[in-house]
Amino acid sequence: MSEQIPFVDVSEIERARTAIADTIRVTPVNASPYLSNLLDRPVHLKLEHTQISGSFKIRGATNAIAGLTDDQKRAGVVGVSTGNHGRGLAYAAKAAGIPCIVCMSKLAPQAKIDGIEAEGAEVRIVGRSQDEAQEEVVRLVADEGMTMIPPFDHRAVIAGQGTVGLELLDQVPDVATVLVPLSGGGLISGVAAAVKARRPQTTIIGITMERGAAMHACLHAGRPVLIDELATLADSLGGGIGLDNQLTFPMTRALVDDTLLVTEVGISAAIRHLYWRERQIVEGSGSVGIAALLAGRIASAGPVVAILSGGNIDMGQHHRIVSGEDVDVTREVA
Ligand SMILES: *Cc1c(COP(=O)(O)O)cnc(C)c1O
């Protein structure tokens, strides 16, 4: 067994907060009178879907870029995400004035390509799979000296995401429970490192979808394992954690109190609730904490903060969901 790399700690997250302060937005926290009444405890929503680029991913990307040398900055950064990491990285690179290439396969939807190009990055379409796109990344790193910024398993990325935790401690100092949408574990590792250091009695719960819950399966297996990626309304939570995971698996295992899975129907109900009761447009992945609350799954007492992690949802799909249509993405992919 290789030796465990030290966990990201709160001093790295404090430094990240300073490093990214000029680029990111401190997102507000709203009390939810409706949910507080329903659950008979204070419920707060951390409105991270109002972050620049539509999700928290810009925090980690900005911090990772801040840590590059001048030579590395000149050569630029590269990533493979079609989703929120790609957008966050593109925006962070633009803000730092450095080149950014996002590699995608031919299967990437035009709307995602447009979104990333609109943030100022070059999109390079290579091959027919994520693996072939990844080969182009490897080539750009080797031949052009570009730096690859991974979406979660990277110290500076985790420290950047952890700034969400420092902010919410300032905003809700008596927080008892934090609900964190969970995929590769960059957000929850950073938030848990920050919150447990400052307020150790706080419970941190990772929420993810039943369909393709990678980190949950890995925690149960006791090691990183492969899982099948399935269609889900929580599309930003899909994908594995990496079989050679260095940091987010051990940090999640050590620092997170529990993980919970929510259903597709529960995610729809949460998107609807957030729209009609809270006046917020939140993507499926950002709504999973609300799905758990509405389903009565969060038993502990005291103030709870649900992180609404992103808002990049197709507005046609959002419209159908909040209009009460039964939008089942699991049927659309045979
Ligand atoms: C990436 C993402 C997540 C999950 O973050 P991890 O660090 O991979 O666990 C949650 N919500 C949204 C909106 C995201 O884009």
The ligand as an ORCA input file, in Angstrom:
! r2SCAN-3c Opt
* xyz 0 1
  C     -19.498     18.555     -9.366
  C     -20.803     18.794     -8.729
  C     -21.173     18.130     -7.539
  C     -20.333     17.067     -6.879
  O     -19.053     17.524     -6.524
  P     -17.896     16.491     -6.176
  O     -16.777     17.344     -5.736
  O     -17.578     15.754     -7.466
  O     -18.408     15.553     -5.155
  C     -22.382     18.485     -6.943
  N     -23.207     19.382     -7.507
  C     -22.896     20.020     -8.659
  C     -23.867     20.999     -9.211
  C     -21.684     19.755     -9.306
  O     -21.375     20.398    -10.439
*
